[in-house]
Amino acid sequence: MILCITHSQDFYTIDRFFQHLSSKNIPYFRLNSDKLNHLQKISISEDSFEITDGDGNSIHSNNITGVWHRKAWRMSVPEELDQEYEKIFLNEYAHLRYNLFTQLQHLPWINPYETEKKMDGNKMLQLKIAQQNHLIVPPTVFTNDEEKVKAFFEQHCSGKAIAKLHGVTRKTMSGENLISTMVIEQETLENLSDIIYCPMIFQPYIDKEYELRIMYIDGEFYTGKINNSENADWRVSHQDYSWIPYELPADIKINLTSMMKEMGLYTGAIDMIRGKDGKYYFLEVNPQGEWGMLQKELGFPIAERIADNLIKRINIHE
């Protein structure tokens, strides 16, 4: 049985994944991370656990053969809970969730849990590994120091920079509920004093021909191109973009594969841009990034290939 860790509002990508498992008669259990709380009965011993969800469906860890950590959300807090206990509630259920996940570390995961956490939580490490694998990365600084930003701007940015938060939560395929990536220009530099409260990543603004969303699955590439040359990020633009299939150059594929293997990731949604200078720039990889729009608009069999990759590794493991 494959355990799929997601959230109650997830659809399409997870549905396609389940359809493919059903076509192969492989059982699965959907665990909604935001409902992994008082709505479920959970018991963990030193070497196993058992869960019964709100609908009465039960699973024992001994029956789990592989795991897809699709996307985890913050736990829902019961309305009747006194506010002063909310922090304790969330803290203890977070610990319970972590204990539960680590019971399964010996099994194949679509991405190993601890590896995924490390890579998703460290964009600067991503850039370092990308550079070591012969990918071009923009000069970057992650800082809360206003003077460092100004010095970086003068040295690298030619009058225009990009500022973005490290841990932005991407909630939808369409870009709704996103915090915007900001464009920084000379006059904006005078309004950075509040950066001490919110450190940000700064990079030069790169004049681009287009953006690429690349879904990597253990050496396979499913790439969509979006002709956004004017806006900082297509996900927060109000323009109606369409995806176009794109074939990456062979050397970029080789370097990305080498990078992903060094990161220890089997899958990930990679963002790159093609600059007007003809160069490909690596921006980031999101192990839980969105790819449903590529499957929906371009017909890429991404959910099926993710499932097949996990099934193959489960069979080897057994």
C-alpha positions, -999 to +999 in steps of 0.1 A: +000+000+000+012+035-009+007+062+016+000+096+000+006+126+023-013+156+010-040+181+022-077+183+021-078+209-007-055+189-031-070+178-064-062+169-099-025+159-095-033+136-066-064+123-084-043+114-115-018+097-093-046+076-076-062+067-109-029+053-121-024+033-089-060+019-093-053+009-129-025-013-116-045-026-086-022-010-061-039+001-029-033+036-015-042+056+016-047+093+015-035+111+046-046+148+047-018+165+067-041+194+077-065+169+092-038+150+110-052+162+143-081+156+167-102+144+138-081+112+135-072+085+159-035+081+159-013+057+179+025+054+176+046+028+192+084+024+190+083+006+157+048+011+142+017+033+141-020+030+133-043+057+120-081+058+117-093+089+098-126+108+102-143+086+077-134+054+096-107+043+072-077+027+089-041+020+080-013+003+099+023+012+091+032-025+086+011-025+054+028+006+039+053-002+012+061+033-002+053+070+005+046+101-016+050+133+005+030+153-020+024+184+002+020+191+039-002+219+053-006+234+087-029+214+109-065+227+114-072+239+149-106+230+165-128+261+168-138+251+203-101+251+215-092+279+239-068+303+222-042+299+249-038+262+241-035+267+203+003+269+203+005+237+224-020+220+202+000+228+170+033+220+186+024+186+199+006+175+167+036+187+147+058+164+169+033+136+165+034+140+127+072+141+126+073+109+147+048+092+124+068+101+092+101+090+106+087+055+113+087+051+076+122+062+067+133+027+058+108+026+029+111+041-006+097+077-007+093+097-039+118+120-022+134+109+011+117+130+038+147+145+055+165+151+022+135+169+009+132+191+040+169+200+038+168+210+001+134+228+002+145+248+032+179+259+019+178+279-014+214+290-010+225+254-008+205+247-039+224+275-058+257+262-045+250+227-058+237+240-091+268+260-096+290+230-088+272+211-115+280+237-142+246+255-141+246+293-143+231+309-112+226+347-107+247+364-081+227+361-049+226+375-013+202+365+015+203+392+040+186+415+066+213+442+062+201+473+043+237+484+036+246+450+022+216+452-002+227+486-014+263+474-020+250+443-038+227+464-059+255+487-070+279+458-077+256+434-096+223+448-105+227+476-132+198+495-117+173+467-112+171+438-089+147+410-078+138+405-041+119+375-029+110+357+003+128+324+009+098+304+022+069+315+000+041+290+001+028+281-034-008+272-029-023+269-064-013+262-099-027+295-111-006+316-087-034+327-064-025+334-027+012+341-035+033+368-021+046+387-051+083+387-061+093+423-060+113+444-084+138+467-067+149+499-085+172+527-074+144+547-057+132+516-038+165+513-020+155+541+002+126+521+017+145+490+029+148+498+066+121+472+075+142+444+060+155+437+095+121+422+102+120+401+071+153+390+055+150+385+017+169+370-012+182+395-037+194+388-072+200+409-103+170+414-126+178+393-157+163+404-190+147+372-202+132+357-233+110+333-214+105+312-182+107+274-179+090+251-155+108+217-156+094+187-139+123+163-133+115+126-125+147+105-120+164+115-152+133+123-172+123+159-181+088+174-188+093+210-196+069+238-203+078+273-216+059+304-208+065+336-228+068+360-199+095+384-207+080+415-190+069+404-155+091+393-127+071+361-121+044+346-143+026+332-112+017+366-099+010+383-132-025+390-143-018+380-179-033+349-193-003+328-203-003+295-221+022+267-217+042+255-247+062+222-247+099+228-246+130+206-253+159+214-231+194+213-245+213+181-238+239+197-217+213+214-195+197+180-190+230+164-180+238+192-156+203+192-140+204+154-136+238+156-119+225+184-096+194+164-086+214+133-079+238+153-057+208+168-039+193+133-033+160+142-050+141+118-074+116+145-084+113+182-083+098+212-101+128+233-114+125+270-124+149+283-150+149+313-173+164+318-208+180+353-208+181+376-238+219+369-237+211+333-247+221+318-213+200+294-192+198+306-155+189+282-127+166+298-101+155+270-078+140+235-074+109+229-053+106+192-044+068+197-039+064+222-067+033+224-089+032+206-123-005+200-127-007+227-153+019+210-175+000+177-174-034+194-179-023+218-207+004+198-224-007+162-218+025+152-201+021+119-181+038+133-150+015+117-123+019+084-140+057+086-143+060+097-106+039+067-096+058+043-119+091+055-104+080+048-069+065+014-078+098+004-094+118+013-063+092-005-041+097-037-061+135-034-058+132-028-021+110-058-016 
